[in-house]
Amino acid sequence: MNWGTKLIIGMLSFMTFIIVLAVLMMRSSDDALVDNDYYEKGINYDKDYTKKENVKKDHATPEVSIVNNTFIIIFSQAAEGTVKLIRTADKKLDETMVLKTDTANQFKIPMDGKATGLWKLQLDWKSMGTPYLYEKEVML
């Protein structure tokens, strides 16, 4: 076999590889890393930034712990809002819950049946008329 034949075989192999990758890319499902409401989040970024700054300014960072397979979130004052559990590996497992603290300013989330691994906890609440937003990555 001479060098010309080897060159043609190499080029054909490379072109086949590129075509297979292009076909696989076209058949893949939606990209989980891109939000569907990307532009809306961009427009509302200032509001979210202000809420995050309120957490720092008012020293309102909630305490998050996992005890007996239960998330326990302790707030400094009574709070109402939403809790989002975002699974970074699988968007289908994301959950949104209504947040309302008990008399001890706690909110408990049972973790039974939840997948282990990395989760993103997003707390969006109001306390004493002030809006707050807190995000934290947690490992189950």
Backbone as JSON Lines, residues from 0, in Angstrom:
{"i":0,"aa":"M","n":[0.84,-1.16,0.0],"ca":[0.0,0.0,0.0],"c":[0.9,1.25,0.0]}
{"i":1,"aa":"N","n":[0.66,2.14,-0.93],"ca":[1.49,3.34,-0.99],"c":[0.91,4.46,-0.14]}
{"i":2,"aa":"W","n":[1.62,5.58,-0.04],"ca":[1.23,6.66,0.85],"c":[-0.05,7.35,0.4]}
{"i":3,"aa":"G","n":[-0.34,7.37,-0.89],"ca":[-1.56,7.99,-1.42],"c":[-2.81,7.27,-0.94]}
{"i":4,"aa":"T","n":[-2.75,5.93,-0.94],"ca":[-3.88,5.13,-0.48],"c":[-4.11,5.35,1.02]}
{"i":5,"aa":"K","n":[-3.03,5.39,1.78],"ca":[-3.15,5.63,3.22],"c":[-3.73,7.02,3.49]}
{"i":6,"aa":"L","n":[-3.36,8.0,2.7],"ca":[-3.87,9.35,2.85],"c":[-5.38,9.4,2.57]}
{"i":7,"aa":"I","n":[-5.82,8.74,1.53],"ca":[-7.24,8.69,1.19],"c":[-8.03,7.98,2.28]}
{"i":8,"aa":"I","n":[-7.53,6.86,2.79],"ca":[-8.2,6.11,3.86],"c":[-8.3,6.98,5.12]}
{"i":9,"aa":"G","n":[-7.24,7.69,5.46],"ca":[-7.25,8.58,6.62],"c":[-8.27,9.7,6.47]}
{"i":10,"aa":"M","n":[-8.32,10.32,5.28],"ca":[-9.27,11.39,5.04],"c":[-10.71,10.89,5.11]}
{"i":11,"aa":"L","n":[-10.98,9.73,4.53],"ca":[-12.32,9.15,4.56],"c":[-12.73,8.8,6.0]}
{"i":12,"aa":"S","n":[-11.79,8.28,6.77],"ca":[-12.08,7.95,8.17],"c":[-12.42,9.22,8.96]}
{"i":13,"aa":"F","n":[-11.66,10.27,8.76],"ca":[-11.91,11.53,9.46],"c":[-13.26,12.12,9.05]}
{"i":14,"aa":"M","n":[-13.58,12.12,7.77],"ca":[-14.85,12.66,7.3],"c":[-16.03,11.84,7.84]}
{"i":15,"aa":"T","n":[-15.87,10.52,7.92],"ca":[-16.92,9.67,8.49],"c":[-17.12,10.0,9.96]}
{"i":16,"aa":"F","n":[-16.03,10.19,10.68],"ca":[-16.09,10.56,12.09],"c":[-16.85,11.86,12.29]}
{"i":17,"aa":"I","n":[-16.56,12.86,11.49],"ca":[-17.22,14.16,11.59],"c":[-18.71,14.03,11.26]}
{"i":18,"aa":"I","n":[-19.06,13.27,10.26],"ca":[-20.47,13.09,9.89],"c":[-21.23,12.37,11.0]}
{"i":19,"aa":"V","n":[-20.63,11.34,11.6],"ca":[-21.28,10.63,12.71],"c":[-21.51,11.57,13.89]}
{"i":20,"aa":"L","n":[-20.54,12.41,14.23],"ca":[-20.72,13.37,15.31],"c":[-21.83,14.37,15.0]}
{"i":21,"aa":"A","n":[-21.9,14.82,13.77],"ca":[-22.95,15.78,13.38],"c":[-24.33,15.14,13.5]}
{"i":22,"aa":"V","n":[-24.47,13.89,13.08],"ca":[-25.76,13.19,13.18],"c":[-26.15,12.99,14.64]}
{"i":23,"aa":"L","n":[-25.19,12.6,15.49],"ca":[-25.47,12.43,16.91],"c":[-25.89,13.74,17.57]}
{"i":24,"aa":"M","n":[-25.25,14.84,17.17],"ca":[-25.59,16.13,17.72],"c":[-27.01,16.54,17.33]}
{"i":25,"aa":"M","n":[-27.4,16.28,16.11],"ca":[-28.74,16.65,15.64],"c":[-29.81,15.82,16.33]}
{"i":26,"aa":"R","n":[-29.52,14.59,16.68],"ca":[-30.5,13.7,17.3],"c":[-30.59,13.86,18.81]}
{"i":27,"aa":"S","n":[-29.65,14.57,19.42],"ca":[-29.64,14.69,20.87],"c":[-30.84,15.51,21.35]}
{"i":28,"aa":"S","n":[-31.25,15.26,22.6],"ca":[-32.37,16.0,23.18],"c":[-31.94,17.42,23.5]}
{"i":29,"aa":"D","n":[-32.89,18.2,24.0],"ca":[-32.59,19.6,24.34],"c":[-31.44,19.67,25.32]}
{"i":30,"aa":"D","n":[-30.71,20.74,25.22],"ca":[-29.58,20.95,26.12],"c":[-30.09,21.33,27.49]}
{"i":31,"aa":"A","n":[-29.72,20.56,28.52],"ca":[-30.22,20.8,29.87],"c":[-29.55,22.01,30.52]}
{"i":32,"aa":"L","n":[-28.45,22.5,29.96],"ca":[-27.74,23.61,30.57],"c":[-28.3,24.97,30.16]}
{"i":33,"aa":"V","n":[-29.2,24.99,29.19],"ca":[-29.76,26.25,28.72],"c":[-31.19,26.35,29.24]}
{"i":34,"aa":"D","n":[-31.51,27.46,29.88],"ca":[-32.86,27.69,30.39],"c":[-33.79,28.06,29.25]}
{"i":35,"aa":"N","n":[-35.04,27.64,29.37],"ca":[-36.03,28.02,28.37],"c":[-36.39,29.49,28.47]}
{"i":36,"aa":"D","n":[-36.35,30.04,29.67],"ca":[-36.7,31.44,29.87],"c":[-35.45,32.29,30.12]}
{"i":37,"aa":"Y","n":[-34.44,32.06,29.33],"ca":[-33.15,32.73,29.47],"c":[-33.28,34.25,29.4]}
{"i":38,"aa":"Y","n":[-34.05,34.76,28.45],"ca":[-34.16,36.21,28.27],"c":[-34.93,36.86,29.41]}
{"i":39,"aa":"E","n":[-35.97,36.19,29.89],"ca":[-36.73,36.74,31.02],"c":[-35.85,36.82,32.26]}
{"i":40,"aa":"K","n":[-35.02,35.83,32.48],"ca":[-34.11,35.85,33.63],"c":[-33.1,37.0,33.48]}
{"i":41,"aa":"G","n":[-32.68,37.26,32.27],"ca":[-31.75,38.36,32.05],"c":[-32.38,39.71,32.35]}
{"i":42,"aa":"I","n":[-33.64,39.86,31.98],"ca":[-34.34,41.12,32.23],"c":[-34.56,41.33,33.72]}
{"i":43,"aa":"N","n":[-34.84,40.24,34.45],"ca":[-35.13,40.33,35.88],"c":[-33.89,40.17,36.75]}
{"i":44,"aa":"Y","n":[-32.71,40.21,36.16],"ca":[-31.49,39.98,36.92],"c":[-31.3,41.03,38.03]}
{"i":45,"aa":"D","n":[-31.64,42.28,37.75],"ca":[-31.48,43.34,38.75],"c":[-32.31,43.05,40.01]}
{"i":46,"aa":"K","n":[-33.52,42.56,39.81],"ca":[-34.37,42.24,40.96],"c":[-33.74,41.12,41.8]}
{"i":47,"aa":"D","n":[-33.26,40.08,41.12],"ca":[-32.62,38.97,41.83],"c":[-31.36,39.42,42.55]}
{"i":48,"aa":"Y","n":[-30.6,40.28,41.91],"ca":[-29.38,40.79,42.53],"c":[-29.7,41.57,43.81]}
{"i":49,"aa":"T","n":[-30.75,42.39,43.74],"ca":[-31.16,43.16,44.91],"c":[-31.59,42.24,46.05]}
{"i":50,"aa":"K","n":[-32.32,41.17,45.72],"ca":[-32.75,40.21,46.74],"c":[-31.54,39.52,47.39]}
{"i":51,"aa":"K","n":[-30.56,39.16,46.59],"ca":[-29.35,38.52,47.13],"c":[-28.58,39.48,48.02]}
{"i":52,"aa":"E","n":[-28.52,40.74,47.63],"ca":[-27.84,41.73,48.44],"c":[-28.59,41.98,49.76]}
{"i":53,"aa":"N","n":[-29.92,41.88,49.73],"ca":[-30.7,42.02,50.96],"c":[-30.32,40.94,51.97]}
{"i":54,"aa":"V","n":[-30.04,39.73,51.49],"ca":[-29.63,38.64,52.38],"c":[-28.33,39.01,53.09]}
{"i":55,"aa":"K","n":[-27.38,39.56,52.34],"ca":[-26.1,39.95,52.93],"c":[-26.26,41.14,53.88]}
{"i":56,"aa":"K","n":[-27.01,42.14,53.43],"ca":[-27.16,43.37,54.2],"c":[-27.86,43.12,55.53]}
{"i":57,"aa":"D","n":[-28.9,42.29,55.52],"ca":[-29.7,42.04,56.72],"c":[-29.21,40.83,57.52]}
{"i":58,"aa":"H","n":[-28.11,40.23,57.09],"ca":[-27.58,39.02,57.74],"c":[-28.68,37.96,57.89]}
{"i":59,"aa":"A","n":[-29.41,37.73,56.8],"ca":[-30.55,36.83,56.81],"c":[-30.24,35.48,56.17]}
{"i":60,"aa":"T","n":[-28.98,35.11,56.1],"ca":[-28.61,33.84,55.49],"c":[-29.22,32.69,56.3]}
{"i":61,"aa":"P","n":[-30.06,31.87,55.66],"ca":[-30.66,30.76,56.39],"c":[-29.65,29.64,56.64]}
{"i":62,"aa":"E","n":[-29.87,28.9,57.73],"ca":[-29.03,27.75,58.03],"c":[-29.67,26.52,57.38]}
{"i":63,"aa":"V","n":[-28.87,25.81,56.6],"ca":[-29.35,24.62,55.9],"c":[-28.6,23.42,56.42]}
{"i":64,"aa":"S","n":[-29.35,22.4,56.85],"ca":[-28.72,21.16,57.32],"c":[-29.57,19.97,56.92]}
{"i":65,"aa":"I","n":[-28.95,18.81,56.9],"ca":[-29.65,17.57,56.59],"c":[-29.57,16.68,57.83]}
{"i":66,"aa":"V","n":[-30.73,16.39,58.41],"ca":[-30.8,15.56,59.61],"c":[-31.84,14.47,59.37]}
{"i":67,"aa":"N","n":[-31.45,13.23,59.57],"ca":[-32.37,12.09,59.42],"c":[-33.12,12.12,58.09]}
{"i":68,"aa":"N","n":[-32.39,12.32,57.0],"ca":[-32.95,12.31,55.66],"c":[-34.01,13.41,55.46]}
{"i":69,"aa":"T","n":[-33.81,14.54,56.12],"ca":[-34.71,15.69,56.01],"c":[-33.88,16.96,55.91]}
{"i":70,"aa":"F","n":[-34.22,17.79,54.91],"ca":[-33.63,19.13,54.83],"c":[-34.28,19.98,55.9]}
{"i":71,"aa":"I","n":[-33.49,20.64,56.69],"ca":[-34.02,21.58,57.67],"c":[-33.42,22.95,57.35]}
{"i":72,"aa":"I","n":[-34.31,23.9,57.08],"ca":[-33.89,25.26,56.75],"c":[-34.38,26.16,57.88]}
{"i":73,"aa":"I","n":[-33.46,26.83,58.54],"ca":[-33.8,27.69,59.67],"c":[-33.59,29.15,59.26]}
{"i":74,"aa":"F","n":[-34.64,29.94,59.38],"ca":[-34.61,31.35,59.05],"c":[-34.48,32.18,60.31]}
{"i":75,"aa":"S","n":[-33.99,33.4,60.19],"ca":[-33.87,34.27,61.36],"c":[-35.22,34.85,61.77]}
{"i":76,"aa":"Q","n":[-36.16,34.99,60.8],"ca":[-37.5,35.5,61.08],"c":[-38.51,34.66,60.29]}
{"i":77,"aa":"A","n":[-39.77,34.8,60.6],"ca":[-40.82,34.1,59.86],"c":[-40.72,34.45,58.38]}
{"i":78,"aa":"A","n":[-40.92,33.44,57.52],"ca":[-40.73,33.65,56.09],"c":[-41.82,32.94,55.29]}
{"i":79,"aa":"E","n":[-42.15,33.53,54.15],"ca":[-43.09,32.94,53.19],"c":[-42.52,33.16,51.79]}
{"i":80,"aa":"G","n":[-42.63,32.11,50.94],"ca":[-42.13,32.23,49.58],"c":[-42.11,30.89,48.88]}
{"i":81,"aa":"T","n":[-41.04,30.65,48.12],"ca":[-40.92,29.39,47.38],"c":[-39.53,28.78,47.6]}
{"i":82,"aa":"V","n":[-39.51,27.47,47.52],"ca":[-38.27,26.7,47.58],"c":[-38.18,25.9,46.3]}
{"i":83,"aa":"K","n":[-37.03,25.99,45.63],"ca":[-36.79,25.18,44.43],"c":[-35.63,24.25,44.71]}
{"i":84,"aa":"L","n":[-35.86,22.98,44.47],"ca":[-34.79,21.98,44.49],"c":[-34.48,21.66,43.04]}
{"i":85,"aa":"I","n":[-33.31,22.04,42.6],"ca":[-32.93,21.89,41.2],"c":[-31.87,20.81,41.1]}
{"i":86,"aa":"R","n":[-32.17,19.78,40.33],"ca":[-31.23,18.69,40.1],"c":[-30.4,19.06,38.88]}
{"i":87,"aa":"T","n":[-29.11,19.26,39.09],"ca":[-28.26,19.71,37.99],"c":[-28.08,18.65,36.92]}
{"i":88,"aa":"A","n":[-28.21,17.38,37.29],"ca":[-27.98,16.3,36.33],"c":[-29.23,15.93,35.54]}
{"i":89,"aa":"D","n":[-30.42,16.22,36.07],"ca":[-31.65,15.82,35.39],"c":[-32.75,16.83,35.69]}
{"i":90,"aa":"K","n":[-33.12,17.59,34.7],"ca":[-34.1,18.66,34.87],"c":[-35.48,18.13,35.26]}
{"i":91,"aa":"K","n":[-35.77,16.88,34.94],"ca":[-37.07,16.29,35.23],"c":[-37.3,16.12,36.73]}
{"i":92,"aa":"L","n":[-36.23,16.09,37.52],"ca":[-36.34,15.88,38.96],"c":[-36.51,17.19,39.74]}
{"i":93,"aa":"D","n":[-36.5,18.34,39.06],"ca":[-36.65,19.63,39.73],"c":[-38.0,19.72,40.44]}
{"i":94,"aa":"E","n":[-38.01,20.36,41.59],"ca":[-39.24,20.52,42.38],"c":[-39.36,21.96,42.87]}
{"i":95,"aa":"T","n":[-40.59,22.46,42.92],"ca":[-40.88,23.76,43.49],"c":[-41.93,23.58,44.57]}
{"i":96,"aa":"M","n":[-41.67,24.14,45.76],"ca":[-42.57,24.0,46.89],"c":[-42.9,25.38,47.47]}
{"i":97,"aa":"V","n":[-44.04,25.46,48.12],"ca":[-44.43,26.69,48.81],"c":[-43.75,26.69,50.17]}
{"i":98,"aa":"L","n":[-43.14,27.81,50.5],"ca":[-42.4,27.95,51.75],"c":[-43.22,28.74,52.76]}
{"i":99,"aa":"K","n":[-43.42,28.15,53.92],"ca":[-44.04,28.85,55.04],"c":[-43.43,28.24,56.3]}
{"i":100,"aa":"T","n":[-42.76,29.06,57.07],"ca":[-42.05,28.56,58.24],"c":[-43.03,28.24,59.37]}
{"i":101,"aa":"D","n":[-42.58,27.36,60.26],"ca":[-43.38,27.03,61.44],"c":[-43.07,28.02,62.56]}
{"i":102,"aa":"T","n":[-43.53,27.72,63.77],"ca":[-43.33,28.66,64.88],"c":[-41.87,28.83,65.27]}
{"i":103,"aa":"A","n":[-41.04,27.84,64.93],"ca":[-39.6,27.93,65.24],"c":[-38.81,28.51,64.07]}
{"i":104,"aa":"N","n":[-39.5,29.12,63.1],"ca":[-38.9,29.69,61.89],"c":[-38.12,28.65,61.1]}
{"i":105,"aa":"Q","n":[-38.65,27.43,61.05],"ca":[-38.02,26.34,60.31],"c":[-38.93,25.88,59.17]}
{"i":106,"aa":"F","n":[-38.29,25.32,58.14],"ca":[-39.01,24.68,57.04],"c":[-38.32,23.36,56.79]}
{"i":107,"aa":"K","n":[-39.1,22.27,56.75],"ca":[-38.54,20.93,56.61],"c":[-38.99,20.31,55.29]}
{"i":108,"aa":"I","n":[-38.02,19.68,54.61],"ca":[-38.3,19.01,53.34],"c":[-37.86,17.56,53.48]}
{"i":109,"aa":"P","n":[-38.79,16.6,53.42],"ca":[-38.38,15.19,53.47],"c":[-37.65,14.8,52.19]}
{"i":110,"aa":"M","n":[-36.55,14.08,52.34],"ca":[-35.73,13.72,51.18],"c":[-35.95,12.27,50.74]}
{"i":111,"aa":"D","n":[-36.99,11.63,51.24],"ca":[-37.28,10.25,50.85],"c":[-37.56,10.18,49.35]}
{"i":112,"aa":"G","n":[-36.89,9.26,48.67],"ca":[-37.11,9.07,47.25],"c":[-36.37,10.03,46.35]}
{"i":113,"aa":"K","n":[-35.6,10.93,46.89],"ca":[-34.84,11.88,46.06],"c":[-33.51,11.25,45.67]}
{"i":114,"aa":"A","n":[-33.07,11.54,44.47],"ca":[-31.81,10.99,43.96],"c":[-30.63,11.59,44.73]}
{"i":115,"aa":"T","n":[-29.62,10.77,44.95],"ca":[-28.42,11.27,45.61],"c":[-27.55,12.01,44.6]}
{"i":116,"aa":"G","n":[-26.74,12.91,45.1],"ca":[-25.86,13.67,44.23],"c":[-25.98,15.15,44.51]}
{"i":117,"aa":"L","n":[-25.57,15.95,43.53],"ca":[-25.55,17.41,43.67],"c":[-26.91,18.02,43.33]}
{"i":118,"aa":"W","n":[-27.42,18.85,44.24],"ca":[-28.66,19.58,44.06],"c":[-28.39,21.06,44.3]}
{"i":119,"aa":"K","n":[-29.18,21.9,43.69],"ca":[-29.11,23.34,43.93],"c":[-30.38,23.74,44.67]}
{"i":120,"aa":"L","n":[-30.21,24.34,45.83],"ca":[-31.33,24.8,46.64],"c":[-31.48,26.3,46.4]}
{"i":121,"aa":"Q","n":[-32.68,26.71,45.98],"ca":[-32.95,28.12,45.71],"c":[-34.13,28.56,46.57]}
{"i":122,"aa":"L","n":[-33.87,29.48,47.47],"ca":[-34.89,30.0,48.38],"c":[-35.24,31.42,47.97]}
{"i":123,"aa":"D","n":[-36.5,31.67,47.7],"ca":[-37.0,33.0,47.34],"c":[-38.13,33.3,48.32]}
{"i":124,"aa":"W","n":[-37.88,34.23,49.26],"ca":[-38.86,34.45,50.31],"c":[-38.96,35.93,50.67]}
{"i":125,"aa":"K","n":[-40.02,36.21,51.41],"ca":[-40.24,37.55,51.96],"c":[-40.35,37.41,53.47]}
{"i":126,"aa":"S","n":[-39.69,38.31,54.15],"ca":[-39.73,38.33,55.6],"c":[-39.82,39.78,56.05]}
{"i":127,"aa":"M","n":[-40.83,40.09,56.82],"ca":[-41.04,41.45,57.31],"c":[-41.11,42.45,56.15]}
{"i":128,"aa":"G","n":[-41.69,42.03,55.01],"ca":[-41.85,42.91,53.86],"c":[-40.64,43.05,52.96]}
{"i":129,"aa":"T","n":[-39.52,42.41,53.32],"ca":[-38.3,42.51,52.52],"c":[-38.11,41.24,51.71]}
{"i":130,"aa":"P","n":[-37.87,41.36,50.39],"ca":[-37.66,40.16,49.57],"c":[-36.21,39.68,49.66]}
{"i":131,"aa":"Y","n":[-36.05,38.36,49.66],"ca":[-34.72,37.74,49.74],"c":[-34.61,36.63,48.72]}
{"i":132,"aa":"L","n":[-33.37,36.36,48.29],"ca":[-33.07,35.24,47.41],"c":[-31.75,34.64,47.84]}
{"i":133,"aa":"Y","n":[-31.75,33.34,48.07],"ca":[-30.55,32.64,48.53],"c":[-30.41,31.35,47.74]}
{"i":134,"aa":"E","n":[-29.2,31.08,47.24],"ca":[-28.92,29.87,46.49],"c":[-27.73,29.16,47.1]}
{"i":135,"aa":"K","n":[-27.84,27.83,47.14],"ca":[-26.75,27.04,47.7],"c":[-26.77,25.67,47.04]}
{"i":136,"aa":"E","n":[-25.58,25.15,46.75],"ca":[-25.47,23.79,46.23],"c":[-25.29,22.84,47.41]}
{"i":137,"aa":"V","n":[-26.06,21.77,47.41],"ca":[-26.01,20.79,48.49],"c":[-25.81,19.4,47.9]}
{"i":138,"aa":"M","n":[-25.17,18.55,48.68],"ca":[-24.91,17.19,48.26],"c":[-25.73,16.24,49.1]}
{"i":139,"aa":"L","n":[-26.52,15.42,48.46],"ca":[-27.3,14.42,49.18],"c":[-26.57,13.09,49.18]}
